[in-house]
Amino acid sequence: MLRGTEVCHLKKDIYGLKQSPRAWFEKFSLTISGIGFRRCYSDHSVFVRHTSSGIVVLALYVHDILLTDSDSSGIVETKMYLNHHFVTKDMRRSKYFLGIEVAHKKTVYFFSERERKYALDLLEETGFLGCKPANTPMEANVYLWFDDNHTLDPGRYRRLIGKLIYLTVTRPNITFAIGVLSRFMHQPRETHWLAAMRVLAYIKSCPGKRLVYRKHEHVQISGYSDSGYAGD
């Protein structure tokens, strides 16, 4: 029981502090380093642990964790280690992560952002649900780097491009077009808006596309580049 001259000094919840994300990330990084995980240089939210039987990869987003591996015993050991140091809940095989839907069938994995619904909702919101589909996300040899007098609301353009950027997570086929259009968000013109409408028309032609990963016996990677991209 407290006396009349005593007060309780409560520690703040970590989620109420401005430095809580940094503090939590440092705590988590230090903890999993004790079992051999090392932070990936290209993405600091990804950690990799090499074992004698393979590797274990851990992806962290705030307090959501995704684990994958080529070493079944290594992932079991990682789960036990995390459960010992933190209050965790094992959700088993992934079905959703950061809004991305994960489906699997034997050795094939499918990734989408509940995509068909998201794409159709976007088309309905912009009034393009009944538009004529386009075969490509951007016209060939389209030139957008000129000023016209037909300006438009930057906020409206930015909101649309932002939603399309989110869609590129599992739709890399529109990444180039959205990357070009995102350069004009500070002062969009009517030309840029029409080009964005072209992307919507392309999405109308294939609203259910998704990423597919299959197991292969080879590890060959092919790369492509547009040699005329810098020809301005």
Phi and psi in degrees as GROMACS dihedral restraints (atoms count N, CA, C in turn):
[ dihedral_restraints ]
;  ai    aj    ak    al  type     phi  dphi    fc
    3     4     5     6     1   -83.3    20    10
    4     5     6     7     1   144.6    20    10
    6     7     8     9     1   -83.9    20    10
    7     8     9    10     1   171.5    20    10
    9    10    11    12     1   -65.6    20    10
   10    11    12    13     1   -20.9    20    10
   12    13    14    15     1  -102.5    20    10
   13    14    15    16     1     7.0    20    10
   15    16    17    18     1  -109.9    20    10
   16    17    18    19     1   148.5    20    10
   18    19    20    21     1  -133.2    20    10
   19    20    21    22     1   159.6    20    10
   21    22    23    24     1   -92.7    20    10
   22    23    24    25     1   131.7    20    10
   24    25    26    27     1  -104.6    20    10
   25    26    27    28     1   105.4    20    10
   27    28    29    30     1   -91.7    20    10
   28    29    30    31     1   136.3    20    10
   30    31    32    33     1   -75.4    20    10
   31    32    33    34     1   139.1    20    10
   33    34    35    36     1   -70.1    20    10
   34    35    36    37     1   146.7    20    10
   36    37    38    39     1   -64.0    20    10
   37    38    39    40     1   140.1    20    10
   39    40    41    42     1   -59.3    20    10
   40    41    42    43     1   -28.8    20    10
   42    43    44    45     1   -75.6    20    10
   43    44    45    46     1    -9.9    20    10
   45    46    47    48     1   -96.1    20    10
   46    47    48    49     1     0.7    20    10
   48    49    50    51     1   -98.6    20    10
   49    50    51    52     1   144.9    20    10
   51    52    53    54     1   -66.0    20    10
   52    53    54    55     1   -31.5    20    10
   54    55    56    57     1   -94.6    20    10
   55    56    57    58     1     9.7    20    10
   57    58    59    60     1   -60.9    20    10
   58    59    60    61     1   -40.9    20    10
   60    61    62    63     1   -61.0    20    10
   61    62    63    64     1   -43.8    20    10
   63    64    65    66     1   -65.6    20    10
   64    65    66    67     1   -42.9    20    10
   66    67    68    69     1   -63.8    20    10
   67    68    69    70     1   -42.1    20    10
   69    70    71    72     1   -65.9    20    10
   70    71    72    73     1   -42.3    20    10
   72    73    74    75     1   -65.2    20    10
   73    74    75    76     1   -40.2    20    10
   75    76    77    78     1   -65.3    20    10
   76    77    78    79     1   -41.5    20    10
   78    79    80    81     1   -63.0    20    10
   79    80    81    82     1   -46.0    20    10
   81    82    83    84     1   -65.8    20    10
   82    83    84    85     1   -44.4    20    10
   84    85    86    87     1   -60.0    20    10
   85    86    87    88     1   -43.7    20    10
   87    88    89    90     1   -66.0    20    10
   88    89    90    91     1   -37.9    20    10
   90    91    92    93     1   -67.4    20    10
   91    92    93    94     1   -49.3    20    10
   93    94    95    96     1   -75.2    20    10
   94    95    96    97     1   -16.3    20    10
   96    97    98    99     1   -66.7    20    10
   97    98    99   100     1   -20.7    20    10
   99   100   101   102     1   -69.6    20    10
  100   101   102   103     1   -16.2    20    10
  102   103   104   105     1  -108.4    20    10
  103   104   105   106     1     5.2    20    10
  105   106   107   108     1   105.5    20    10
  106   107   108   109     1     7.2    20    10
  108   109   110   111     1   -77.9    20    10
  109   110   111   112     1   141.6    20    10
  111   112   113   114     1  -125.8    20    10
  112   113   114   115     1   139.8    20    10
  114   115   116   117     1   -71.4    20    10
  115   116   117   118     1   138.5    20    10
  117   118   119   120     1   -74.3    20    10
  118   119   120   121     1   135.3    20    10
  120   121   122   123     1   -70.0    20    10
  121   122   123   124     1   -33.8    20    10
  123   124   125   126     1   -80.8    20    10
  124   125   126   127     1   -22.4    20    10
  126   127   128   129     1  -147.9    20    10
  127   128   129   130     1   107.6    20    10
  129   130   131   132     1   -70.7    20    10
  130   131   132   133     1    -8.9    20    10
  132   133   134   135     1   -92.2    20    10
  133   134   135   136     1     3.2    20    10
  135   136   137   138     1  -113.9    20    10
  136   137   138   139     1   133.4    20    10
  138   139   140   141     1  -124.3    20    10
  139   140   141   142     1   142.3    20    10
  141   142   143   144     1  -127.2    20    10
  142   143   144   145     1   137.2    20    10
  144   145   146   147     1  -125.6    20    10
  145   146   147   148     1   123.9    20    10
  147   148   149   150     1   -95.0    20    10
  148   149   150   151     1   131.0    20    10
  150   151   152   153     1  -121.3    20    10
  151   152   153   154     1   176.4    20    10
  153   154   155   156     1   -69.4    20    10
  154   155   156   157     1   -20.1    20    10
  156   157   158   159     1  -104.5    20    10
  157   158   159   160     1    -7.5    20    10
  159   160   161   162     1   159.0    20    10
  160   161   162   163     1  -143.5    20    10
  162   163   164   165     1  -134.0    20    10
  163   164   165   166     1   157.6    20    10
  165   166   167   168     1  -125.1    20    10
  166   167   168   169     1   128.7    20    10
  168   169   170   171     1  -114.0    20    10
  169   170   171   172     1   131.3    20    10
  171   172   173   174     1  -122.6    20    10
  172   173   174   175     1   125.1    20    10
  174   175   176   177     1  -111.2    20    10
  175   176   177   178     1   131.2    20    10
  177   178   179   180     1  -119.3    20    10
  178   179   180   181     1   132.4    20    10
  180   181   182   183     1  -135.1    20    10
  181   182   183   184     1   104.7    20    10
  183   184   185   186     1    57.3    20    10
  184   185   186   187     1  -104.2    20    10
  186   187   188   189     1  -118.1    20    10
  187   188   189   190     1    13.8    20    10
  189   190   191   192     1   -97.2    20    10
  190   191   192   193     1   133.0    20    10
  192   193   194   195     1  -125.6    20    10
  193   194   195   196     1   134.7    20    10
  195   196   197   198     1  -118.6    20    10
  196   197   198   199     1   126.5    20    10
  198   199   200   201     1  -116.3    20    10
  199   200   201   202     1   137.5    20    10
  201   202   203   204     1  -144.5    20    10
  202   203   204   205     1   160.1    20    10
  204   205   206   207     1  -163.0    20    10
  205   206   207   208     1   169.1    20    10
  207   208   209   210     1  -116.7    20    10
  208   209   210   211     1    11.9    20    10
  210   211   212   213     1  -134.1    20    10
  211   212   213   214     1   100.0    20    10
  213   214   215   216     1   -62.1    20    10
  214   215   216   217     1   -37.1    20    10
  216   217   218   219     1   -70.3    20    10
  217   218   219   220     1   -31.2    20    10
  219   220   221   222     1   -67.4    20    10
  220   221   222   223     1   -36.4    20    10
  222   223   224   225     1   -73.4    20    10
  223   224   225   226     1   -33.5    20    10
  225   226   227   228     1   -65.0    20    10
  226   227   228   229     1   -42.7    20    10
  228   229   230   231     1   -64.3    20    10
  229   230   231   232     1   -38.4    20    10
  231   232   233   234     1   -65.2    20    10
  232   233   234   235     1   -42.6    20    10
  234   235   236   237     1   -62.0    20    10
  235   236   237   238     1   -43.4    20    10
  237   238   239   240     1   -64.2    20    10
  238   239   240   241     1   -38.7    20    10
  240   241   242   243     1   -66.7    20    10
  241   242   243   244     1   -44.0    20    10
  243   244   245   246     1   -64.9    20    10
  244   245   246   247     1   -41.1    20    10
  246   247   248   249     1   -65.4    20    10
  247   248   249   250     1   -27.8    20    10
  249   250   251   252     1   -73.9    20    10
  250   251   252   253     1   -32.5    20    10
  252   253   254   255     1   -99.9    20    10
  253   254   255   256     1   -22.5    20    10
  255   256   257   258     1  -135.0    20    10
  256   257   258   259     1   162.5    20    10
  258   259   260   261     1   -83.4    20    10
  259   260   261   262     1   109.0    20    10
  261   262   263   264     1  -123.8    20    10
  262   263   264   265     1   161.1    20    10
  264   265   266   267     1  -134.2    20    10
  265   266   267   268     1   120.9    20    10
  267   268   269   270     1   -82.0    20    10
  268   269   270   271     1   116.4    20    10
  270   271   272   273     1   -91.9    20    10
  271   272   273   274     1     8.9    20    10
  273   274   275   276     1    61.5    20    10
  274   275   276   277     1  -148.5    20    10
  276   277   278   279     1   -64.0    20    10
  277   278   279   280     1   135.2    20    10
  279   280   281   282     1   -65.8    20    10
  280   281   282   283     1   137.0    20    10
  282   283   284   285     1  -120.6    20    10
  283   284   285   286     1   -35.4    20    10
  285   286   287   288     1  -140.2    20    10
  286   287   288   289     1   140.0    20    10
  288   289   290   291     1  -151.4    20    10
  289   290   291   292     1   117.7    20    10
  291   292   293   294     1    55.1    20    10
  292   293   294   295     1    41.4    20    10
  294   295   296   297     1    80.6    20    10
  295   296   297   298     1    -0.6    20    10
  297   298   299   300     1   -97.3    20    10
  298   299   300   301     1   128.5    20    10
  300   301   302   303     1   -87.8    20    10
  301   302   303   304     1   133.4    20    10
  303   304   305   306     1  -117.7    20    10
  304   305   306   307     1   121.2    20    10
  306   307   308   309     1  -122.4    20    10
  307   308   309   310     1   150.1    20    10
  309   310   311   312     1  -141.0    20    10
  310   311   312   313     1   150.6    20    10
  312   313   314   315     1  -148.5    20    10
  313   314   315   316     1   104.2    20    10
  315   316   317   318     1    56.2    20    10
  316   317   318   319     1  -110.0    20    10
  318   319   320   321     1  -102.9    20    10
  319   320   321   322     1    17.9    20    10
  321   322   323   324     1  -117.7    20    10
  322   323   324   325     1   134.5    20    10
  324   325   326   327     1  -119.3    20    10
  325   326   327   328     1   139.4    20    10
  327   328   329   330     1  -119.1    20    10
  328   329   330   331     1   133.0    20    10
  330   331   332   333     1  -122.9    20    10
  331   332   333   334     1   129.2    20    10
  333   334   335   336     1  -153.6    20    10
  334   335   336   337     1   161.3    20    10
  336   337   338   339     1   -98.3    20    10
  337   338   339   340     1    56.2    20    10
  339   340   341   342     1    45.2    20    10
  340   341   342   343     1    44.4    20    10
  342   343   344   345     1   -61.3    20    10
  343   344   345   346     1   -42.8    20    10
  345   346   347   348     1   -60.2    20    10
  346   347   348   349     1   -43.9    20    10
  348   349   350   351     1   -65.9    20    10
  349   350   351   352     1   -43.6    20    10
  351   352   353   354     1   -62.2    20    10
  352   353   354   355     1   -44.2    20    10
  354   355   356   357     1   -66.0    20    10
  355   356   357   358     1   -43.0    20    10
  357   358   359   360     1   -68.1    20    10
  358   359   360   361     1   -36.8    20    10
  360   361   362   363     1   -64.0    20    10
  361   362   363   364     1   -38.5    20    10
  363   364   365   366     1   -66.1    20    10
  364   365   366   367     1   -41.7    20    10
  366   367   368   369     1   -65.2    20    10
  367   368   369   370     1   -39.0    20    10
  369   370   371   372     1   -68.6    20    10
  370   371   372   373     1   -39.3    20    10
  372   373   374   375     1   -63.6    20    10
  373   374   375   376     1   -36.9    20    10
  375   376   377   378     1   -91.5    20    10
  376   377   378   379     1     0.2    20    10
  378   379   380   381     1    77.7    20    10
  379   380   381   382     1    19.0    20    10
  381   382   383   384     1  -106.8    20    10
  382   383   384   385     1    13.7    20    10
  384   385   386   387     1   -64.2    20    10
  385   386   387   388     1   -30.9    20    10
  387   388   389   390     1  -105.7    20    10
  388   389   390   391     1    19.0    20    10
  390   391   392   393     1   -75.3    20    10
  391   392   393   394     1   166.7    20    10
  393   394   395   396     1   -79.7    20    10
  394   395   396   397     1   124.7    20    10
  396   397   398   399     1   -63.4    20    10
  397   398   399   400     1   151.7    20    10
  399   400   401   402     1  -113.3    20    10
  400   401   402   403     1   149.8    20    10
  402   403   404   405     1   -82.7    20    10
  403   404   405   406     1   -22.3    20    10
  405   406   407   408     1  -133.9    20    10
  406   407   408   409     1   152.8    20    10
  408   409   410   411     1   -73.9    20    10
  409   410   411   412     1   -17.3    20    10
  411   412   413   414     1  -148.3    20    10
  412   413   414   415     1   142.4    20    10
  414   415   416   417     1   -67.2    20    10
  415   416   417   418     1   147.3    20    10
  417   418   419   420     1   -67.5    20    10
  418   419   420   421     1   137.0    20    10
  420   421   422   423     1    59.6    20    10
  421   422   423   424     1    26.5    20    10
  423   424   425   426     1   -68.7    20    10
  424   425   426   427     1   140.8    20    10
  426   427   428   429     1  -119.6    20    10
  427   428   429   430     1   117.5    20    10
  429   430   431   432     1  -112.0    20    10
  430   431   432   433     1    -3.8    20    10
  432   433   434   435     1   -91.7    20    10
  433   434   435   436     1    54.8    20    10
  435   436   437   438     1  -142.9    20    10
  436   437   438   439     1   153.6    20    10
  438   439   440   441     1   -92.5    20    10
  439   440   441   442     1   129.3    20    10
  441   442   443   444     1  -118.1    20    10
  442   443   444   445     1   173.0    20    10
  444   445   446   447     1   -90.7    20    10
  445   446   447   448     1     1.2    20    10
  447   448   449   450     1   -96.4    20    10
  448   449   450   451     1    84.9    20    10
  450   451   452   453     1   -84.0    20    10
  451   452   453   454     1   164.2    20    10
  453   454   455   456     1  -143.2    20    10
  454   455   456   457     1   175.3    20    10
  456   457   458   459     1   -65.9    20    10
  457   458   459   460     1   115.5    20    10
  459   460   461   462     1   -61.1    20    10
  460   461   462   463     1   -36.3    20    10
  462   463   464   465     1   -60.9    20    10
  463   464   465   466     1   -42.3    20    10
  465   466   467   468     1   -64.3    20    10
  466   467   468   469     1   -43.1    20    10
  468   469   470   471     1   -66.0    20    10
  469   470   471   472     1   -42.3    20    10
  471   472   473   474     1   -65.1    20    10
  472   473   474   475     1   -39.3    20    10
  474   475   476   477     1   -62.9    20    10
  475   476   477   478     1   -41.0    20    10
  477   478   479   480     1   -66.9    20    10
  478   479   480   481     1   -46.2    20    10
  480   481   482   483     1   -63.7    20    10
  481   482   483   484     1   -38.2    20    10
  483   484   485   486     1   -60.7    20    10
  484   485   486   487     1   -41.2    20    10
  486   487   488   489     1   -68.8    20    10
  487   488   489   490     1   -35.3    20    10
  489   490   491   492     1   -71.2    20    10
  490   491   492   493     1   -34.3    20    10
  492   493   494   495     1   -61.8    20    10
  493   494   495   496     1   -41.9    20    10
  495   496   497   498     1   -60.3    20    10
  496   497   498   499     1   -35.1    20    10
  498   499   500   501     1   -70.3    20    10
  499   500   501   502     1   -22.9    20    10
  501   502   503   504     1   -70.5    20    10
  502   503   504   505     1   -12.2    20    10
  504   505   506   507     1   -57.4    20    10
  505   506   507   508     1   -41.4    20    10
  507   508   509   510     1  -117.3    20    10
  508   509   510   511     1    10.7    20    10
  510   511   512   513     1  -129.7    20    10
  511   512   513   514     1    69.3    20    10
  513   514   515   516     1   -63.1    20    10
  514   515   516   517     1   -13.7    20    10
  516   517   518   519     1   -70.2    20    10
  517   518   519   520     1   -12.4    20    10
  519   520   521   522     1  -111.5    20    10
  520   521   522   523     1     4.7    20    10
  522   523   524   525     1   -62.4    20    10
  523   524   525   526     1   -44.5    20    10
  525   526   527   528     1   -62.6    20    10
  526   527   528   529     1   -47.4    20    10
  528   529   530   531     1   -61.1    20    10
  529   530   531   532     1   -43.6    20    10
  531   532   533   534     1   -69.1    20    10
  532   533   534   535     1   -35.0    20    10
  534   535   536   537     1   -62.4    20    10
  535   536   537   538     1   -38.8    20    10
  537   538   539   540     1   -68.7    20    10
  538   539   540   541     1   -46.5    20    10
  540   541   542   543     1   -67.8    20    10
  541   542   543   544     1   -27.7    20    10
  543   544   545   546     1   -70.8    20    10
  544   545   546   547     1   -12.4    20    10
  546   547   548   549     1   -73.1    20    10
  547   548   549   550     1   -14.9    20    10
  549   550   551   552     1  -110.8    20    10
  550   551   552   553     1    20.5    20    10
  552   553   554   555     1   -71.3    20    10
  553   554   555   556     1   -18.8    20    10
  555   556   557   558     1   -76.1    20    10
  556   557   558   559     1   -30.2    20    10
  558   559   560   561     1  -153.1    20    10
  559   560   561   562     1    71.4    20    10
  561   562   563   564     1   -71.2    20    10
  562   563   564   565     1   149.4    20    10
  564   565   566   567     1  -115.9    20    10
  565   566   567   568     1   172.6    20    10
  567   568   569   570     1   -61.0    20    10
  568   569   570   571     1   -33.8    20    10
  570   571   572   573     1   -60.3    20    10
  571   572   573   574     1   -41.1    20    10
  573   574   575   576     1   -69.8    20    10
  574   575   576   577     1   -37.1    20    10
  576   577   578   579     1   -64.4    20    10
  577   578   579   580     1   -41.4    20    10
  579   580   581   582     1   -64.7    20    10
  580   581   582   583     1   -36.0    20    10
  582   583   584   585     1   -67.2    20    10
  583   584   585   586     1   -35.8    20    10
  585   586   587   588     1   -67.1    20    10
  586   587   588   589     1   -36.4    20    10
  588   589   590   591     1   -62.9    20    10
  589   590   591   592     1   -32.1    20    10
  591   592   593   594     1   -63.6    20    10
  592   593   594   595     1   -38.7    20    10
  594   595   596   597     1   -63.3    20    10
  595   596   597   598     1   -42.0    20    10
  597   598   599   600     1   -62.7    20    10
  598   599   600   601     1   -39.1    20    10
  600   601   602   603     1   -65.1    20    10
  601   602   603   604     1   -34.1    20    10
  603   604   605   606     1   -69.4    20    10
  604   605   606   607     1   -41.3    20    10
  606   607   608   609     1   -61.1    20    10
  607   608   609   610     1   -35.6    20    10
  609   610   611   612     1   -59.6    20    10
  610   611   612   613     1   -33.0    20    10
  612   613   614   615     1   -74.6    20    10
  613   614   615   616     1   -19.0    20    10
  615   616   617   618     1  -150.9    20    10
  616   617   618   619     1    65.0    20    10
  618   619   620   621     1   -70.0    20    10
  619   620   621   622     1   -18.2    20    10
  621   622   623   624     1  -104.1    20    10
  622   623   624   625     1    12.8    20    10
  624   625   626   627     1   -64.7    20    10
  625   626   627   628     1   148.7    20    10
  627   628   629   630     1  -153.2    20    10
  628   629   630   631     1   166.9    20    10
  630   631   632   633     1   -79.8    20    10
  631   632   633   634     1   138.3    20    10
  633   634   635   636     1  -126.0    20    10
  634   635   636   637     1   126.0    20    10
  636   637   638   639     1  -116.9    20    10
  637   638   639   640     1   125.3    20    10
  639   640   641   642     1  -116.4    20    10
  640   641   642   643     1   153.8    20    10
  642   643   644   645     1   -80.1    20    10
  643   644   645   646     1   126.4    20    10
  645   646   647   648     1  -122.8    20    10
  646   647   648   649     1   160.5    20    10
  648   649   650   651     1   -85.0    20    10
  649   650   651   652     1   -15.5    20    10
  651   652   653   654     1  -109.0    20    10
  652   653   654   655     1   166.4    20    10
  654   655   656   657     1  -125.1    20    10
  655   656   657   658     1    31.6    20    10
  657   658   659   660     1   -76.9    20    10
  658   659   660   661     1   137.2    20    10
  660   661   662   663     1  -122.4    20    10
  661   662   663   664     1   129.6    20    10
  663   664   665   666     1  -106.8    20    10
  664   665   666   667     1   136.9    20    10
  666   667   668   669     1  -122.0    20    10
  667   668   669   670     1   146.4    20    10
  669   670   671   672     1  -131.6    20    10
  670   671   672   673     1   149.8    20    10
  672   673   674   675     1  -143.9    20    10
  673   674   675   676     1   150.9    20    10
  675   676   677   678     1   -93.4    20    10
  676   677   678   679     1   105.4    20    10
  678   679   680   681     1   -68.3    20    10
  679   680   681   682     1   -19.3    20    10
  681   682   683   684     1  -100.4    20    10
  682   683   684   685     1    12.6    20    10
  684   685   686   687     1   -65.2    20    10
  685   686   687   688     1   -33.3    20    10
  687   688   689   690     1   -90.2    20    10
  688   689   690   691     1    11.7    20    10
  690   691   692   693     1   -82.2    20    10
  691   692   693   694     1    68.9    20    10
